[in-house]
Amino acid sequence: MKRAVLTLALLLSAAASVFADEPEKVRSFSLELGVGAMPLHMYLSSPASAERELADLGQRAGDSKFDVPAISLSEVWRLNGHWEVALTEGVCWRYFDIIQYPEFGIDPDGKPRYDLHKGYSIGAKATPPVVSLTGQLRFIWSPKWKVTAYSAAQIGFTTASYIIPLPGITPVAVRYGGKHLYGFAEVTLGPVASFAHGGLGWRF
């Protein structure tokens, strides 16, 4: 019993040291530039959204060719030892193979007819950029440690989902650096990126 009480006391003491407030001047403002894996909402965006325009040219969207990493810029306000809020602007796009069909005549309206059995690739075409705006609330687990760990909840909007808000979560994230320049890495799922996101920040 005594060992259990002693162990509990040691754990509480360690927790108290982790969650103890930092010195008074902990408020700060930072800018973070990040890159990450394409967010899941990007699957809602493809050249098929311009299907009529492609069809008028005798074209269609084929397979996805490659994805451009999501790019983000965040403004981060440190409120106290454990809490931050952030506003993140993101942009991303995808490239698809474009299939062209040859002309073989004119329809009654005077428009070209296209042979849908003889399509060939004419290269990749980018989707229109999809922009996101996301608010974050971050909880800092280790404000006094050199390697800072934090988690975050998110809510954002994108031009792919129109007015539907998209929730997000960052269960695990770390950052490391000096007084001003630092790096960060996040395991995240949300409007900014999916699964992996990281970059550099500057604290003013």
C-alpha positions, 0 to 999 in steps of 0.5 A: 500500500505504501509503495502504491501511495508513494508511486502515486505521489511521484506521478502527481509530482511529475504531472505538476511539474509538466503542467506548471505555468511558465513564467508570466511572459509566455504570450507570443505571436508566430507564423508557420509555413507548412507542407503536408499530404493532400487533405481528403476533401481534395477527392471532391475536386477534379477536372470532371467538375468542368465536364461540359467544358472538356466535352466541348473540346472532345476531352475527358478527365482520366486517371489521377497523375500526381498530387501536389503537397498541400501548402499552408500558412498559419498565424498562431497566438500563444495565450498562456502556458498551455493554450494557443489559437491559430488561423490557417490558410491552405491551398492544394490541387491535383493533376489528372490525365486528359484524354482527347478524342479525334473528330470524325464529322459535324453534328446537326448543330454544326458542332464537331463529333468525336470518336469515343473509341479512339481516345489518347492522352494529351498530358496532365491538367491541374484542377483549379486550386482549392483554398481552405481557411481553418481555425485551431485550438491547441493544447500544449502538453509540455510547455516547459520542455525543449521538445514541445508536444501539443494536440489540436481541434480544428474547424474549417471551410474549403472551396471544395466543400463550399459552405459545409464546415469540415472538422479536424483533429491533430492528436499528436504534434511536436515542435523543436527550436530556439527562441525564434525559429522552430520546426514542427511535425503533426499527425493530423486529419482535417481541412489543412492536410491528412495524416502528415503535416510539418514545416517551419515557424518563426516566433516574434 
